[in-house]
Amino acid sequence: MRMNQIVAAVLAAPVLIGAGAPYALAHHGFGTFVMDRDIELTGTVTDLSFVNPHSWLYLDVVQDDGQVVAFRCEMRSANTLRRSGWTPDLFPVGEEVTITGSPDRDDPYSCYVGTVIFDDGSSLDRYGQIIPPAPAEEGERPLRLANGEPNISGDWATEQRVMTDPRGQLGTLVPLSQANDFGVGGLPEGQQAIPGARGTEQARARAEGTEGERTGFNFPPPDWLTEAGQEALAALADEERYARSCVFSSIVSEWSGEPINRVTQRVDTILVQYGRLGIERTIHMDMAEHPADIEPSRAGHSIGHWEDDVLVVDTVGFEAGLFRRRAPHSEQLHVVERFRFDPETTQLRREYTAEDPLFWTEPQTGSDALDVSTLGYNPELCEDLTLDDDVELGPRG
């Protein structure tokens, strides 16, 4: 029975979090959804697009006058939904569901899913976690391979982040293990001081369109961009942000976030497969220097070696692109990463330093930590359907 399968409340699983900022803004914004208004729709499922960066549920809704109207409602990414236990078979065609959430200010036939209420009365919040079956007992993870190297092979993912408001309409994103530390819709201390953060007056005004032009991803250029870097950022502003949502940015930013990544250690190479778009990266362990004729790529050319139990990876040969979000990098990007498996936390920790003398005035540094994933590596299709000219919404017939 679905009632026994679904738990609307967010679990407070005792998962250790990695290094870095404990609170992060969402990877994707709220678009044109008016988060301070409520909407309720009851309809029949006609289709489901279970894709990244946003999944979409399609419904036929019968109006009071008997008119059948086609709606669609945005959900979280397929990667995140799977990690939360959601599967496409929860939404078979013909199933009656009720959606509560927020309306789209520009499109009268679109909405933002806050809660799904199923025909049997069970419900599931946007950031709700479904309790998975108890995992099968596995043998203890070997700390080292037969050749003595630390064992970093496996599927890795960051701890999930969920909303302090499980409907996803207020609050902010926090690690799953800390979700119960804040009241529904609450903001961590200091978050209110961030202009435009969820739940602030600026955010509400922007959602209502009363605070000038909506800026979306148009953040001010960081002060560490050179003149050439700022020109690249200005050129980026002319590109459609929906076209950028399904583009692999950099080996730094794509290592963490929603997807699950896989590491496979071989004799002379280490293969890294990124859950986002299935991009593969080979770390050459049998090379001391990069070749002179590297073909630029998103993942670049990586050479690595072990320093005691730390894997040091040097990567060059990148295509120009985004380092993270709206921070551009040139083909001169140079990244050095240091990976270390922590046997106490069973986490794969990474520190990195990145330099780009053409676009940046100073190096960028950071660190993060990934846990062994309870869900296997499964690169998901990415197709941003926010602007979908093929979908037919509104009154039928």
Helices and strands as residue ranges (DSSP letters): H 2-5, E 39-49, E 56-62, E 68-74, H 78-83, G 88-90, E 96-103, E 110-118, E 123-125, E 154-157, E 161-163, E 173-175, G 176-181, G 191-193, H 201-208, H 227-236, H 241-244, G 253-255, E 261-265, E 269-273, E 280-284, E 301-307, E 310-316, E 321-324, E 327-329, E 334-342, E 347-355, E 364-372, E 394-395
